[in-house]
Amino acid sequence: MTELSEHDAIRTDLDGNASHFADVIADGIDGELDDRIPVLQRMCRSAERVERGEACSLLAAWCDPLGLRALTEWSSTGADERTGYEREFGWEPPFDMFAAALSGGRRHAGADAALEPRAELGRALLRVAHRFPVDSDLAAALVLDGPLRERVGDDLQAAVDRSMARLEDPLEHKRLPFDLWTQTAGLLGGLAKLDDARAAAVAERLIKLGRGARDLLFEINLAMVAGRGPGTRAVLERLSASKHRDVAEDAARKLERGRPG
């Protein structure tokens, strides 16, 4: 049997059709693409920058130790505050892909056995979340993956604190090259499952800082649904009276459908 080409190993789905990265992850979650693992491992060690990142990310999503280790090392910072990826390739890491790999891995059969290396990747991503866009997949993983969330709880709280410190510094937030407001709001979903009152308090600070930005308010609505205490409920009740009609309606729906009475 002819070995799959490097291009096809990372860019095609189970049926061999051109596909998006997230779809390739999903097709391989149940082991149906395990025949690609030897090719991906070779690429993860030696391919060019873009293909190497994609190969290592697919391996990480399928709970392969080589991929998880590579993404963790690339996401970690050294004494010079540069990530391993920046030192190796001279580019900002593709954290959206790394976060998608972490999130996708929760559905893999090997997720429990790989919990600690997956948690190490989560910690590495959280340590840089105040400096880089890390994508909503990280927030989703922290809401949906209970074992992972429990392992990285302290790191999540510290990441939110670092992000808020940057947002509340008048000089810092003017220089932000990405939307740290909305990204921080997304992390509050995971925090709400650990500490409802703390998540609600941070949400209130974000609402004040965000000056009514609709995207931010929608993200806060979504995060507050993850909580089950009076603090997050109070935030939703406040936003159900927002001057933005669509934000208010969204908060009201979430109070009705996603919260206890």
C-alpha positions in Angstrom: 0.0 0.0 0.0 1.3 3.4 -1.0 2.1 5.7 2.0 -0.1 8.8 2.2 1.7 11.9 1.2 2.5 14.5 3.8 0.0 16.9 2.2 -2.8 14.4 2.3 -2.0 13.3 5.9 -2.8 16.8 7.2 -5.2 18.2 4.6 -7.7 15.4 3.7 -10.6 13.8 5.6 -11.4 10.1 6.1 -12.7 9.8 2.5 -9.6 11.5 1.0 -11.3 14.8 0.2 -9.7 18.2 0.9 -10.8 19.2 4.3 -10.4 21.8 7.0 -8.1 21.2 10.0 -10.9 20.9 12.5 -12.7 18.3 10.3 -9.5 16.2 10.0 -9.2 16.3 13.9 -12.8 15.1 14.2 -12.4 12.3 11.6 -9.4 10.9 13.6 -10.9 11.2 17.1 -12.1 7.6 17.0 -8.9 6.2 15.6 -10.0 5.9 12.0 -7.0 7.9 10.8 -4.4 6.1 13.0 -2.7 4.9 9.9 -1.5 8.5 9.4 0.3 8.6 12.7 3.7 7.4 11.5 3.7 10.1 8.7 2.5 12.8 11.1 5.2 11.8 13.7 7.9 12.2 11.1 6.5 15.5 10.0 6.2 16.7 13.6 10.0 16.1 14.0 11.3 17.5 10.7 8.7 19.1 8.3 8.7 22.8 7.3 7.2 25.3 9.8 3.5 25.3 8.7 3.2 21.6 7.9 5.1 20.7 11.1 2.8 22.8 13.2 -0.3 21.1 11.6 1.2 17.6 12.0 2.1 18.2 15.7 -1.4 19.7 16.3 -3.2 16.7 14.8 -1.1 14.3 16.9 -1.9 16.4 20.0 -5.6 16.3 19.3 -5.3 12.5 19.1 -3.5 12.4 22.4 -0.1 11.4 21.0 2.7 12.3 23.4 5.0 13.7 20.7 2.4 16.2 19.5 1.4 17.2 23.0 5.0 17.7 24.0 5.8 19.8 20.9 2.8 22.1 21.3 3.6 22.6 25.0 7.2 23.5 24.3 6.2 25.9 21.5 3.7 27.6 23.8 6.1 28.0 26.7 8.1 31.1 27.3 11.7 31.4 28.3 13.7 34.1 30.2 13.5 36.3 27.1 9.6 36.0 27.2 9.6 34.6 23.7 7.7 31.4 23.1 9.5 28.3 22.0 7.8 28.6 18.7 9.1 32.2 18.2 12.7 31.1 19.1 12.6 28.2 16.7 10.7 29.7 13.7 10.7 33.5 14.3 6.9 33.6 14.0 4.1 34.1 16.5 2.7 30.6 17.3 -0.6 29.5 15.7 -2.4 29.4 19.0 -5.8 28.9 17.4 -4.6 25.6 16.1 -3.0 24.6 19.4 -6.2 25.4 21.2 -8.3 23.4 18.7 -6.0 20.4 19.3 -6.5 20.7 23.1 -10.2 21.1 22.8 -10.6 18.2 20.3 -8.6 15.9 22.4 -11.2 15.7 25.1 -13.3 13.4 22.8 -10.4 11.0 22.1 -10.4 7.5 23.7 -6.9 8.3 25.1 -7.9 11.6 26.8 -7.9 10.1 30.3 -4.5 8.5 30.0 -3.1 11.7 28.4 -4.7 14.1 31.0 -1.5 15.3 32.5 0.3 16.2 29.2 -3.0 17.7 28.0 -3.1 19.8 31.2 0.5 20.9 30.7 -0.5 22.2 27.2 -3.5 23.9 28.8 -1.3 25.6 31.4 1.2 26.7 28.8 -1.6 28.3 26.7 -3.1 30.0 29.8 0.3 31.4 30.8 0.4 33.4 27.5 -3.3 34.2 27.2 -2.7 37.8 28.3 -0.2 38.4 25.5 -1.6 36.4 22.5 -5.0 35.6 20.9 -5.5 31.9 21.9 -8.9 31.4 20.3 -12.3 30.4 21.7 -11.4 26.7 21.6 -9.4 27.2 24.8 -12.4 28.7 26.5 -14.6 25.9 25.2 -12.2 23.2 26.4 -12.2 24.7 29.9 -16.1 24.7 30.1 -16.6 21.2 28.5 -13.7 19.2 29.8 -14.2 18.9 33.6 -11.0 16.8 34.4 -8.8 19.2 32.4 -10.5 22.2 34.1 -9.8 20.8 37.6 -6.2 20.2 36.7 -5.6 23.8 35.5 -7.9 25.7 37.8 -5.2 27.7 39.5 -3.6 28.6 36.2 -7.0 29.7 34.8 -7.6 32.0 37.7 -4.0 33.4 37.3 -4.6 33.9 33.5 -7.8 35.9 34.1 -6.0 38.0 36.7 -3.1 38.8 34.3 -5.5 39.7 31.5 -7.5 41.9 33.7 -4.4 43.7 35.0 -3.5 44.5 31.4 -7.0 45.6 30.5 -7.2 47.9 33.6 -3.9 49.5 32.8 -4.7 52.6 30.7 -1.4 52.5 28.9 -1.4 48.8 28.3 -4.9 48.3 26.8 -4.3 51.1 24.3 -1.5 49.0 22.8 -3.4 45.7 22.5 -3.1 44.2 19.1 -6.0 41.8 19.6 -9.4 41.7 21.4 -8.3 40.7 24.9 -11.6 41.9 26.4 -13.7 39.3 24.6 -11.0 36.6 25.0 -11.0 37.2 28.8 -14.8 37.1 28.9 -14.6 33.6 27.2 -12.3 32.3 29.9 -14.9 33.2 32.5 -17.1 30.2 31.5 -14.5 27.8 32.9 -13.9 30.0 35.9 -17.6 30.1 36.7 -17.6 26.4 37.0 -14.8 26.7 39.6 -15.8 29.9 41.4 -19.1 31.4 40.5 -18.7 34.5 42.6 -15.2 35.3 41.3 -16.3 34.9 37.7 -19.3 37.2 38.2 -17.1 39.8 39.8 -14.7 39.8 36.9 -17.6 39.9 34.5 -18.8 43.1 36.2 -15.4 44.7 35.8 -15.3 43.7 32.1 -18.7 45.2 31.5 -17.5 48.5 33.0 -14.2 48.4 31.0 -15.9 47.4 27.8 -18.2 50.4 27.7 -21.1 48.4 26.3 -19.4 46.7 23.4 -21.9 44.2 22.0 -19.4 41.4 21.2 -18.1 41.5 24.7 -21.6 41.5 26.2 -22.6 38.5 24.1 -19.5 36.6 25.3 -20.2 37.4 28.9 -23.7 36.1 28.4 -22.3 32.9 27.1 -19.8 32.5 29.9 -22.3 33.2 32.7 -24.5 30.3 31.6 -21.7 28.0 32.7 -22.1 29.1 36.3 -24.8 27.8 38.6 -24.6 30.3 41.5 -26.2 33.6 42.3 -23.3 35.7 41.1 -23.4 34.7 37.5 -27.2 34.7 37.5 -27.1 38.3 38.7 -24.9 39.3 35.8 -27.3 37.7 33.3 -30.2 39.5 35.0 -28.3 42.8 34.6 -27.6 42.1 31.0 -31.2 41.2 30.3 -31.9 44.9 30.8 -29.1 46.0 28.4 -29.7 48.9 26.2 -28.7 46.6 23.3 -32.0 44.8 22.6 -30.3 41.7 21.1 -27.9 41.4 24.1 -30.9 41.8 26.4 -32.9 39.1 24.6 -30.0 36.7 24.5 -29.4 37.1 28.3 -33.2 36.6 28.9 -33.2 33.4 26.9 -30.2 32.1 28.7 -31.8 32.8 32.0 -34.9 30.8 30.9 -33.2 27.9 29.3 -29.8 27.5 30.8 -30.2 28.3 34.5 -32.0 26.9 37.4 -35.1 28.8 38.6 
